[in-house]
Amino acid sequence: MDKRFILYFLITAGLFFSVSFVFAADCPPGQLCNPLSGVENFGTLLEKIFTAVAGIVGAIAVIMLIIAGLLFVTSAGNPEKVNNAKKALTYAIIGIIVALAASAIIATVKWVIGAP
């Protein structure tokens, strides 16, 4: 099977599941609802968008973490492949940190501007 097909499949599945998990908290069980319900002002809209993007970035970072692990396993001691795997691992960890820091960034900005 083509490696690109597997990569595209993993990215698509990760995006699909991350978006459904990000918006799942606002919906009652068994009902379809608008993910933008409860948006009263522009700040709330930006907060929801930022949270959704952070969820997607986190999902992609986890997928890249898995891919970096596979690159390490399949490198077979080749220094060039090991360096590529280290780079992928570094960027995946940076992506996870950014996704986890998203809520802290939102809270800090809201505190600085005095928003409720």
MARFI-208873 format. One record per residue (C-alpha): z, y, x; residue in one letter. Coordinates in Angstrom, 3 decimals. Example, Ala and Ser with C-alpha at 12.3 -4.5 7.8 and 13.67 -1.06 7.14 Angstrom:
residues 2
LUMPA,c3,c2,c1,res
LUMPA,7.800,-4.500,12.300,a
LUMPA,7.140,-1.060,13.670,s
***
This chain:
residues 116
LUMPA,c3,c2,c1,res
LUMPA,0.000,0.000,0.000,m
LUMPA,-0.789,3.486,1.230,d
LUMPA,2.176,5.375,2.694,k
LUMPA,1.094,8.614,1.043,r
LUMPA,1.134,6.964,-2.381,f
LUMPA,4.719,5.830,-1.857,i
LUMPA,5.720,9.301,-0.655,l
LUMPA,4.066,11.009,-3.646,y
LUMPA,5.707,8.539,-6.013,f
LUMPA,9.167,9.173,-4.537,l
LUMPA,8.739,12.945,-4.689,i
LUMPA,7.491,12.838,-8.281,t
LUMPA,10.312,10.547,-9.387,a
LUMPA,12.876,12.723,-7.620,g
LUMPA,11.560,15.885,-9.259,l
LUMPA,11.493,14.259,-12.681,f
LUMPA,15.041,12.958,-12.488,f
LUMPA,16.486,16.086,-10.856,s
LUMPA,15.153,18.394,-13.564,v
LUMPA,16.468,16.156,-16.336,s
LUMPA,19.921,16.035,-14.706,f
LUMPA,20.052,19.783,-14.113,v
LUMPA,19.453,20.620,-17.768,f
LUMPA,21.297,17.651,-19.251,a
LUMPA,24.716,19.345,-19.340,a
LUMPA,23.714,21.864,-22.035,d
LUMPA,22.369,19.321,-24.534,c
LUMPA,24.437,17.260,-26.963,p
LUMPA,23.824,13.513,-26.671,p
LUMPA,20.810,12.234,-28.557,g
LUMPA,19.271,15.649,-29.234,q
LUMPA,16.469,17.596,-27.666,l
LUMPA,17.323,21.195,-26.929,c
LUMPA,16.016,24.235,-25.168,n
LUMPA,17.129,24.375,-21.527,p
LUMPA,17.204,28.166,-21.773,l
LUMPA,19.539,28.253,-24.770,s
LUMPA,22.459,30.603,-24.293,g
LUMPA,20.517,33.021,-22.097,v
LUMPA,21.849,36.432,-23.030,e
LUMPA,20.707,38.569,-20.119,n
LUMPA,18.581,38.552,-17.018,f
LUMPA,21.483,37.492,-14.787,g
LUMPA,22.096,34.348,-16.827,t
LUMPA,18.388,33.529,-16.716,l
LUMPA,18.339,33.901,-12.928,l
LUMPA,21.453,31.737,-12.658,e
LUMPA,19.843,28.928,-14.676,k
LUMPA,16.608,29.143,-12.689,i
LUMPA,18.501,29.184,-9.376,f
LUMPA,20.571,26.167,-10.446,t
LUMPA,17.425,24.250,-11.442,a
LUMPA,15.679,25.055,-8.164,v
LUMPA,18.794,24.026,-6.219,a
LUMPA,18.806,20.692,-8.064,g
LUMPA,15.171,20.094,-7.213,i
LUMPA,15.718,21.063,-3.553,v
LUMPA,18.695,18.710,-3.402,g
LUMPA,16.682,15.833,-4.832,a
LUMPA,13.845,16.394,-2.371,i
LUMPA,16.338,16.633,0.494,a
LUMPA,17.894,13.299,-0.435,v
LUMPA,14.451,11.697,-0.581,i
LUMPA,13.657,13.169,2.833,m
LUMPA,16.948,11.815,4.148,l
LUMPA,15.862,8.335,3.090,i
LUMPA,12.438,8.841,4.653,i
LUMPA,14.054,10.035,7.906,a
LUMPA,16.129,6.861,7.952,g
LUMPA,13.003,4.786,7.487,l
LUMPA,11.337,6.699,10.323,l
LUMPA,14.289,5.886,12.591,f
LUMPA,14.149,2.209,11.683,v
LUMPA,10.399,1.937,12.187,t
LUMPA,10.266,4.000,15.411,s
LUMPA,10.769,0.892,17.580,a
LUMPA,12.062,2.995,20.460,g
LUMPA,8.974,5.194,20.683,n
LUMPA,10.340,8.591,21.862,p
LUMPA,7.771,10.606,19.896,e
LUMPA,8.568,8.812,16.645,k
LUMPA,12.306,9.130,17.290,v
LUMPA,11.890,12.905,17.771,n
LUMPA,9.927,13.136,14.514,n
LUMPA,12.678,11.220,12.739,a
LUMPA,15.336,13.540,14.212,k
LUMPA,13.412,16.588,12.998,k
LUMPA,13.072,15.103,9.519,a
LUMPA,16.784,14.287,9.469,l
LUMPA,17.707,17.814,10.584,t
LUMPA,15.575,19.443,7.888,y
LUMPA,16.881,17.046,5.233,a
LUMPA,20.477,17.914,6.123,i
LUMPA,19.640,21.635,6.019,i
LUMPA,18.109,21.121,2.559,g
LUMPA,21.215,19.330,1.315,i
LUMPA,23.449,22.117,2.654,i
LUMPA,21.304,24.767,0.942,v
LUMPA,21.392,22.868,-2.354,a
LUMPA,25.159,22.442,-2.175,l
LUMPA,25.687,26.080,-1.212,a
LUMPA,23.664,27.349,-4.174,a
LUMPA,26.598,27.477,-6.568,s
LUMPA,28.731,29.239,-3.952,a
LUMPA,25.993,31.807,-3.431,i
LUMPA,25.756,32.430,-7.177,i
LUMPA,29.527,32.797,-7.512,a
LUMPA,29.703,35.168,-4.542,t
LUMPA,26.916,37.400,-5.838,v
LUMPA,28.508,37.499,-9.314,k
LUMPA,31.865,38.416,-7.745,w
LUMPA,30.318,41.171,-5.606,v
LUMPA,28.498,42.820,-8.505,i
LUMPA,31.412,42.281,-10.892,g
LUMPA,29.515,40.150,-13.403,a
LUMPA,31.482,37.919,-15.786,p
***
